[in-house]
Amino acid sequence: VTVNPEAIKAYLIERPALALLGKDVVSLVDGNTEQDGNKEIAGRFDGQTYLFASVEHKTKFEQDPGRYIPALAGCSLVAYKSTGKLVPGSISFRATTPDRLYLFASEDEKKAFESNK
């Protein structure tokens, strides 16, 4: 998927400052579970604040943030590929690979991705 850099730049300005609704991204990727992050254990990356459930999770994130931050700034790859528009994804419709977190806008998009990664 080829992404328009100007579209991404505009989206990054508008997205929420709190990443992933405050859920711990390491729990989402490594355990595929939604665990609330702790405001006392926070870190910033690429203009967003990430909350973590433990200091260990924050350390893992800091050692390899690229593994944990959502692909395409949290937008749905499936929607972008089919429409050319950046559509915010949801942690409710997520898929993980060993090295990346993907968010989608619907269950159908998630299934489309999983059938043809």
C-alpha positions in Angstrom: 0.0 0.0 0.0 1.4 3.4 -1.0 0.5 6.2 1.3 0.1 9.8 0.5 2.6 11.5 3.0 0.5 14.7 3.1 -2.7 12.8 4.0 -0.8 11.1 6.9 0.6 14.4 8.1 -2.9 16.0 8.2 -4.3 12.9 10.0 -1.5 13.0 12.6 -2.4 16.6 13.5 -6.1 15.6 14.1 -5.8 12.3 15.9 -6.3 12.1 19.7 -3.4 12.8 22.0 -4.1 9.6 24.1 -3.2 6.5 22.1 -5.5 3.5 21.9 -8.1 4.9 24.3 -5.6 4.5 27.1 -5.2 0.7 26.6 -1.8 -0.8 27.1 -0.4 -1.4 23.6 2.0 -4.1 24.8 -0.9 -6.1 26.2 -2.8 -5.6 22.9 0.2 -6.9 20.8 1.8 -9.5 23.0 -1.2 -10.9 24.7 -4.1 -9.8 22.4 -5.9 -8.5 25.5 -7.3 -5.1 26.4 -5.7 -4.0 29.6 -6.1 -0.5 30.9 -2.9 1.6 31.1 -1.9 3.4 34.2 -1.6 7.2 34.0 1.4 7.0 36.2 3.2 4.8 33.7 3.0 6.8 30.5 5.3 7.5 27.6 5.2 9.6 24.5 5.9 8.6 21.0 5.1 10.3 17.7 3.0 12.9 19.3 0.8 10.5 21.3 0.7 9.5 24.9 0.7 5.7 25.6 -0.3 4.3 28.9 1.1 1.0 30.2 -0.1 -1.5 32.8 3.4 -2.0 34.1 6.9 -0.6 34.1 8.0 -3.8 32.3 5.5 -3.1 29.4 6.7 0.5 29.1 10.3 -0.7 28.9 9.4 -3.2 26.2 7.7 -0.5 24.2 10.6 1.9 24.6 13.0 -0.8 23.4 11.1 -1.4 20.2 8.2 1.1 19.6 7.9 0.2 15.9 6.7 -3.3 16.9 3.9 -1.8 19.0 2.6 1.4 17.4 -0.3 0.7 15.1 0.5 0.5 11.4 -0.6 3.4 9.2 -0.9 5.6 12.3 -3.9 3.5 13.5 -5.9 3.8 10.3 -7.4 0.9 8.5 -5.1 -0.5 5.7 -8.1 -2.2 4.1 -10.1 1.1 4.0 -7.1 3.0 2.6 -6.4 0.4 0.0 -10.0 0.3 -1.2 -10.9 4.0 -0.9 -7.7 6.0 -0.7 -9.0 7.6 2.5 -7.6 7.4 6.0 -10.3 5.9 8.2 -9.4 5.5 11.9 -9.3 2.0 13.1 -10.6 0.6 16.4 -8.9 -1.6 19.0 -12.2 -3.6 18.8 -11.2 -4.7 15.3 -7.5 -5.4 15.6 -5.1 -7.9 14.2 -1.5 -8.6 15.2 1.4 -10.1 13.5 4.7 -11.0 15.2 5.9 -7.5 14.5 2.9 -5.2 14.1 -0.5 -4.1 15.3 -3.2 -3.3 12.8 -6.5 -1.6 13.5 -9.6 -1.7 11.3 -12.9 0.2 11.2 -15.0 -3.0 11.1 -15.0 -6.7 11.6 -15.4 -7.2 7.8 -12.2 -5.2 7.2 -10.3 -7.3 9.8 -11.5 -10.5 8.1 -10.4 -9.2 4.7 -7.0 -8.4 6.1 -6.6 -11.8 7.8 -7.6 -13.6 4.6 -5.0 -11.8 2.6 -2.2 -10.3 4.7 
